Amino acid sequence: MADVYYGMAGSPVSHSLSPVLINIVAQHLSQVLPKVNRFNLLNTDLVEAEFIQDALAWGYVKSSLNPVNWNLTGAPFGKFRNRALMQKVLDSTIEVKQSLSDLSKEERQESARLLPFKCDVKLPTKSFTEEVWLNLTYPLKHQLKSPAVVDFNDSSMIESVNVLRFDGFGWWSSNVDGSGFARVAEYFGVDVTSGACLGIIGGGGAARSTAHTWTTLGGTVKAFGGKRSLHDYDWFNGADTSERTCDVLVNFDDDSFPEDITVSGFCAKSQYHPIDGEHTDRIAAIKHKDVDGRWLLAAQHLESWSQLWAPQYKDHLPSLDLIMSKLIQAETVLASYA
């Protein structure tokens, strides 16, 4: 059994749902794996950090000097209230077996499959006794540039690292924004490998990762401007944007979608915001025609497990729609104690 210390680092992070997701997936694996292969989450934390060295420092000491007050519970990590409410969440989500999808079992298995992803780095084939796992968000994704970190997924080249693993001796890094987005697109019926066109607004870390992965998998990308431009990067080879059409559109700058862009598939929000109401209201909210950022977050989390944290168990991970069902249940439980 591997003892894991998990942190979500960046600024701000007080709103993050990642601590819920890491616990839900670990719980799922505890149900399907032998005890010796399970994961014991010794510490789950939010790390307020504006510099990558502070996030890495947390990985060495495994605790925060200034605990973050979590919006979902109104209490800092490490306190009894957070631990107690997380246990209530897990007592509830362990009973969730039904996914959000109306697809048949066969279709659901196909939509949940992992997209093929090339990895030239030899990763460990088993878990170590003690590990540190980190997810990174703004403004840390572009800051990690070190030959001491074993990198794959071209995350250093595109300056977008958002997942780390440390075994006590060395660090591995990757980026799962792009592969997570591709997983969501596939789930909603878009075949990336057939050359589907993705429209992107923005040029930050998540946009760079998504553009790079989408083209790697065989799709095309149109960069429709934004606060930063993807055309500033030598590796980006975008399609002609004179025809403002695409199969999928995502805005990484805000939640708006220009009316002059024609989208044949769906629009995706890169961010997620609090949802009010009962469980059924929350389900309805994430089934909106504009794909909620929770779908991207959940998919990215699954990619973190399958690519870097525990690739040996990728076939045992929950499907995307099941983890979304559990996530909404978790949010409903936490809201009832707010």
Order of alpha helices (4+ residues) and beta strands (2+ residues): beta-alpha-beta-alpha-beta-beta-alpha-alpha-beta-beta-beta-beta-alpha-beta-alpha-beta-beta-beta-alpha-beta-alpha-alpha
